[in-house]
Amino acid sequence: GQGPRFGGDIYGYESDPLGSALIDDFYQDDGYGIPMENPYAGSDDDMRGLRRAAGSEYGLDVVFIGDSITEQRQGTSMGRVVDDYEGIKEVFDKTFTREKGGEFEGIAMGIAGDTAPNLLWRLMNGEMPFGLNPKVWWVGIGINDLSIKGCSEEVVLLGILRVVEEIQNGNPDAIVVINSILPVRRNEEGLLEHTGKNHEHEALKKKEKNMMDNEMDKKRSHEDLWPSIVSINEELSKFSSKHHGVKFFNADSVFVEEDEHAKRLNLNLMHDAVHPNVAGHKKWNNAIKKRLHEILKDGN
């Protein structure tokens, strides 16, 4: 994820000279071509007001940022069009583009393979410019930190929270929604964990046995991610409940089925072990839409 990725040809979001004009009000040249803060420009509240004015030009309700799961909503992977994702883009546009019948206006900015540090770099280098001021930032990141990089739960958690901090620093009036890390398929049946009266979390026991027998790679593979995902999501939920302007959205309600014996990933909603298919995105979008109504209209 290198380089600013703002451009009308990709996101339909054109740079606005209004943003530059507003910045000029707050910064002045020091005589050497280096901008310095204008001490006569006004207060932080003034700057927030100008940010809101600039952002209102685009009428964005929500910006989705993340990895390949977010990039699916653009119909691409690594910036290249993927035929299998065309339906996902259509579903997203119908939900988050008012011109196409959506109730909200939103854009998706995802890059396949990105981790939390990659996303943080993007936000600090062009993807959160002055004037991009949506009401809600929807963050979906973390699975690549676990699977590709093999990071610990603690490192993944800190990485996600640092992204949230950066967004709040840049857009203090916006709501940041942390989407739970989605479940990944562990086996052909979609079994995630055993539950019920006499459960011993068979999947976790198997993971521990395999590690003792040195049968597992040092980096995490899909089949052993679920306990880590659960742990990270629990901590993200706790953090969100204690911090103003931060919400947590648990997508397990969309992708996980539970009965008295087990929790299972609904494989009918998955394109592969990690990525939702069109049906999965459609159900997920509907759940997101409901939550956005709660956040934006009821103030929850």
C-alpha positions in Angstrom: 0.0 0.0 0.0 2.3 2.7 -1.2 1.3 6.2 -2.3 -1.7 8.3 -1.9 -4.7 6.7 -3.5 -7.1 9.6 -4.0 -8.3 10.2 -7.5 -11.6 10.5 -9.2 -10.8 7.7 -11.6 -10.6 5.2 -8.7 -12.9 6.5 -6.0 -14.9 9.2 -7.7 -13.5 11.7 -5.2 -12.0 14.7 -6.8 -9.6 17.0 -4.9 -11.3 20.3 -4.0 -9.6 23.7 -4.2 -11.7 24.7 -1.2 -9.5 22.5 1.0 -6.3 24.3 -0.1 -8.0 27.7 0.4 -9.0 26.8 3.9 -5.5 25.6 4.7 -4.1 28.9 3.5 -6.2 30.6 6.1 -4.4 28.7 8.8 -0.9 28.6 7.4 1.4 31.2 6.0 4.8 31.1 4.3 7.8 31.7 6.5 9.7 33.3 3.7 11.6 30.2 2.8 8.8 28.3 1.2 8.0 26.4 4.4 4.4 26.7 5.7 4.1 27.8 9.3 0.9 28.0 11.4 -0.8 31.4 11.2 -1.2 32.6 14.8 -4.1 34.9 13.7 -6.1 32.2 12.0 -8.4 31.2 14.8 -9.1 28.5 17.3 -9.3 24.7 17.1 -13.1 25.1 17.0 -12.7 27.4 14.0 -10.6 24.8 12.2 -13.2 22.1 13.0 -15.9 24.3 11.5 -14.0 24.8 8.4 -13.3 21.1 8.1 -17.0 20.4 8.4 -17.7 23.0 5.7 -15.2 21.5 3.4 -16.4 18.0 4.0 -20.0 18.9 3.5 -19.2 19.7 -0.1 -19.0 15.9 -0.8 -21.9 14.9 1.4 -20.2 11.7 2.5 -21.8 9.8 5.3 -19.3 7.0 5.6 -15.8 6.1 4.4 -14.8 2.4 4.5 -11.1 1.8 4.9 -9.2 -1.5 5.1 -7.7 -4.4 3.3 -8.8 -6.7 0.5 -12.2 -7.2 2.0 -12.8 -3.5 1.7 -11.3 -3.4 -1.8 -13.8 -6.0 -2.9 -16.4 -3.2 -2.6 -14.5 -1.4 -5.3 -14.7 -4.5 -7.6 -10.9 -4.8 -7.6 -7.9 -6.6 -6.0 -4.6 -4.8 -5.9 -6.2 -2.2 -8.1 -7.1 -4.6 -10.9 -10.7 -5.4 -11.8 -11.9 -8.8 -10.7 -14.9 -10.3 -12.5 -16.1 -12.2 -9.5 -16.2 -8.9 -7.5 -18.4 -7.0 -10.0 -21.5 -8.1 -8.2 -20.0 -7.0 -4.8 -19.3 -3.5 -6.2 -22.9 -3.3 -7.5 -24.3 -4.3 -4.2 -22.1 -1.7 -2.4 -23.1 1.1 -4.9 -26.8 0.4 -4.5 -26.4 0.6 -0.7 -24.0 3.5 -0.4 -24.5 5.7 -3.5 -27.6 7.9 -3.4 -27.7 8.2 -7.2 -28.2 4.5 -7.4 -30.9 4.3 -4.7 -28.7 4.1 -1.6 -29.8 5.6 1.7 -26.2 6.8 2.4 -23.3 8.2 0.5 -20.1 6.3 1.0 -16.8 5.3 -0.6 -14.6 2.3 -0.1 -10.8 2.6 0.1 -9.2 -0.8 0.5 -5.9 -2.3 -0.6 -5.4 -6.1 -0.7 -2.7 -7.3 1.6 -2.7 -4.3 3.9 -2.1 -4.6 7.6 -2.8 -2.0 10.2 0.6 -0.3 9.8 0.0 -0.1 6.0 -3.3 1.5 6.6 -1.8 3.9 9.1 0.8 4.9 6.6 -1.9 5.6 4.0 -3.9 7.8 6.4 -0.8 9.8 7.2 0.2 10.1 3.5 -2.7 11.3 1.5 -5.8 9.2 2.3 -7.2 11.5 4.9 -6.8 14.9 3.3 -8.2 18.2 4.5 -11.8 18.3 3.3 -12.5 14.5 3.6 -14.7 14.7 6.6 -17.3 11.9 6.6 -19.7 11.5 9.5 -18.4 8.0 10.0 -15.1 6.2 9.3 -15.7 2.4 9.1 -12.4 0.5 9.8 -11.9 -3.1 8.7 -8.3 -4.2 9.3 -6.4 -6.9 11.1 -6.7 -10.2 9.4 -3.5 -9.8 7.4 -1.6 -8.8 10.6 -2.7 -12.2 12.0 -2.3 -14.5 9.0 0.3 -13.0 6.7 2.5 -11.4 9.4 1.9 -13.8 12.2 1.5 -11.0 14.7 0.4 -11.7 18.3 -3.1 -10.6 19.4 -1.6 -7.8 21.4 0.3 -6.3 18.4 -2.8 -6.6 16.2 -5.0 -4.9 18.7 -2.5 -2.0 19.2 -2.2 -1.6 15.4 -5.9 -1.2 15.0 -6.2 1.2 17.9 -3.4 3.3 16.5 -5.4 3.6 13.2 -8.4 4.7 15.2 -6.3 7.3 17.1 -5.0 8.7 13.8 -8.5 9.1 12.4 -9.7 10.8 15.6 -6.7 13.2 15.5 -7.6 14.2 12.0 -11.4 14.1 12.2 -12.3 14.7 15.9 -16.0 15.2 15.2 -16.4 12.0 13.2 -17.6 8.6 14.6 -15.1 5.7 14.1 -16.7 2.3 13.8 -14.3 -0.6 14.3 -15.6 -3.6 12.4 -14.8 -6.9 14.0 -12.2 -9.1 12.3 -14.3 -11.5 10.2 -14.2 -15.2 10.9 -12.2 -17.3 8.5 -12.9 -20.9 7.5 -11.1 -23.5 9.6 -12.4 -26.6 7.9 -14.7 -27.8 5.1 -17.7 -27.8 7.4 -17.2 -24.3 8.5 -16.9 -25.3 12.2 -15.4 -22.6 14.3 -15.8 -23.9 17.8 -17.7 -26.4 19.9 -20.1 -25.0 22.4 -22.7 -26.3 24.8 -22.7 -27.9 28.2 -19.7 -30.2 27.9 -17.6 -28.4 25.3 -13.9 -28.1 25.8 -13.3 -26.0 22.8 -12.2 -28.9 20.6 -10.7 -26.6 18.0 -8.5 -24.9 20.5 -7.4 -28.2 22.0 -6.4 -29.4 18.5 -4.4 -26.2 18.0 -2.5 -26.7 21.2 -1.8 -30.3 20.5 -0.5 -29.5 17.0 1.8 -26.8 18.4 3.2 -29.3 21.0 3.8 -31.8 18.2 5.5 -29.1 16.1 3.1 -29.7 13.3 2.3 -26.1 12.7 4.2 -23.4 10.8 5.6 -20.6 12.9 3.3 -18.2 11.1 -0.4 -18.6 11.7 -2.5 -20.4 9.1 -6.3 -20.0 8.6 -7.3 -23.0 10.7 -5.9 -21.7 13.9 -7.0 -18.0 13.7 -10.4 -18.2 15.4 -9.4 -18.1 19.0 -7.1 -15.1 18.3 -9.9 -13.4 16.3 -12.3 -13.8 19.3 -9.8 -12.5 21.7 -9.0 -9.4 19.6 -12.7 -8.6 18.9 -13.5 -8.8 22.6 -10.8 -6.3 23.4 -11.9 -4.0 20.6 -15.5 -4.1 21.9 -14.3 -3.2 25.4 -12.3 -0.3 24.1 -15.1 1.0 22.1 -17.5 0.9 25.0 -15.2 3.1 27.1 -14.2 5.8 24.5 -16.3 8.6 23.1 -16.7 8.7 19.4 -15.8 5.0 18.9 -18.2 2.2 18.1 -17.8 -1.5 17.6 -19.7 -3.5 15.0 -19.7 -7.3 15.6 -20.1 -8.9 12.2 -20.4 -12.4 13.7 -24.1 -11.6 13.7 -23.9 -11.7 9.9 -21.4 -14.5 9.2 -21.6 -16.9 12.2 -24.4 -19.4 12.9 -24.8 -20.9 16.4 -26.7 -23.8 17.8 -26.5 -25.7 21.1 -23.5 -27.6 19.9 -21.3 -25.3 17.9 -20.5 -22.1 16.1 -20.1 -22.3 12.4 -19.1 -19.9 9.6 -22.0 -19.6 7.1 -20.2 -20.9 4.0 -23.0 -19.7 1.8 -21.8 -16.2 2.4 -18.1 -16.8 1.6 -16.2 -16.5 -1.6 -13.2 -18.3 -0.1 -11.8 -18.9 3.4 -11.4 -15.1 4.1 -13.5 -13.1 1.7 -17.3 -12.8 1.6 -19.2 -13.4 -1.6 -22.0 -11.2 -3.1 -24.6 -12.7 -0.7 -22.2 -12.1 2.2 -21.6 -8.5 1.3 -25.3 -7.9 0.7 -26.3 -9.2 4.2 -23.3 -7.4 5.7 -24.2 -4.1 4.0 -27.8 -4.3 5.3 -26.6 -4.8 8.8 -24.2 -1.9 8.4 -27.0 0.3 7.0 -29.1 -0.5 10.1 -26.2 0.5 12.4 -25.6 3.7 10.5 -29.2 4.7 10.9 -28.7 4.2 14.7 -25.5 6.2 14.8 -26.5 9.1 12.5 -30.2 9.5 13.2 -30.5 8.4 16.8 -27.1 9.5 18.0 -26.2 6.2 19.5 
